[in-house]
Amino acid sequence: MLEGIRTYMMKCLVDKVKMFETTKERVIYSRIKGKIEKGKLVARHCMVRQALELVAECEINDFRYVIDIGRCTCTCGYWDGSGIPCVHAILVCSFIRKDVYTYPGC
């Protein structure tokens, strides 16, 4: 039975990937928009230092994170694992005047 569930889930994932590859527009669901909007509120209390054009360092409560917008990575690991920009990435996007909605899921 578990093997059947595993193969069913694999098929569903492949179908979703094919569906997203064929659409021209990027679809951002309301749950993800909500997380990004909450991240914008939290990001007000952070400090950014830009290193390169798309690389910056974000400091929150004496913790420092390096964000690479071009590669969609952050040292906190949230963006890498979920595909949704973390608070640090949202802050850096607004700092360098890029639209954060163009980066989810890279």
C-alpha positions in Angstrom: 0.0 0.0 0.0 2.8 2.4 0.8 4.4 1.8 -2.5 1.2 2.7 -4.2 1.0 6.0 -2.3 4.6 6.8 -3.1 4.1 6.3 -6.8 0.8 8.3 -6.8 2.6 11.2 -5.1 5.5 11.1 -7.6 2.9 11.2 -10.5 1.1 14.2 -8.9 4.4 16.1 -8.4 5.4 15.5 -12.0 2.0 16.7 -13.2 2.3 19.9 -11.2 5.8 20.6 -12.5 4.6 20.2 -16.1 1.6 22.4 -15.4 3.8 25.2 -14.0 6.3 24.9 -16.9 3.6 25.4 -19.5 2.1 28.5 -17.8 3.6 31.9 -18.8 2.6 33.7 -15.7 4.1 33.1 -12.3 1.3 32.0 -9.9 1.8 33.0 -6.3 -0.7 31.6 -3.9 -2.4 33.6 -1.1 -0.6 31.6 1.6 2.8 32.5 0.2 1.7 36.2 -0.3 0.7 36.3 3.3 4.1 35.0 4.4 5.9 37.5 2.3 3.7 40.4 3.6 4.4 39.3 7.2 8.0 39.1 6.4 7.9 42.7 5.1 6.6 43.8 8.5 9.4 42.0 10.4 12.0 43.2 8.0 11.7 46.7 9.3 13.8 45.9 12.3 16.8 44.6 10.3 20.0 46.3 9.0 21.4 45.6 5.6 24.9 46.0 4.2 25.3 45.4 0.5 28.4 43.5 -0.6 27.8 43.0 -4.4 25.0 43.8 -6.7 22.8 40.8 -5.6 24.6 39.8 -2.4 24.1 41.5 0.9 24.4 40.9 4.6 21.4 41.3 7.0 21.7 41.8 10.7 18.9 41.0 13.1 19.4 40.9 16.9 23.1 40.4 16.7 22.8 37.5 14.1 24.1 38.0 10.6 22.9 36.3 7.5 24.3 36.4 4.0 21.7 36.6 1.2 22.5 35.9 -2.4 19.4 37.1 -4.4 20.9 35.8 -7.7 21.2 32.2 -6.5 18.1 32.4 -4.2 20.1 31.4 -1.0 20.3 32.6 2.5 22.5 31.3 5.3 19.4 30.9 7.6 18.4 28.0 5.3 14.7 28.9 5.1 14.7 30.1 1.5 16.8 27.1 0.4 14.5 24.6 2.0 11.1 26.1 1.3 11.5 28.1 -1.9 9.8 31.0 -0.2 12.0 34.1 0.5 12.9 34.5 4.1 12.6 37.7 6.0 16.2 38.5 5.3 15.7 38.0 1.5 12.6 40.2 1.6 14.6 42.9 3.3 17.5 42.7 0.8 15.0 42.8 -2.2 13.5 46.0 -0.9 16.9 47.4 -0.1 18.2 46.9 -3.7 14.8 47.9 -5.1 13.9 44.5 -6.7 10.4 43.0 -6.6 10.3 40.2 -4.1 7.6 38.4 -6.0 10.0 37.7 -8.9 12.2 35.5 -6.7 10.0 32.9 -5.0 10.9 29.4 -6.1 13.7 30.7 -8.4 
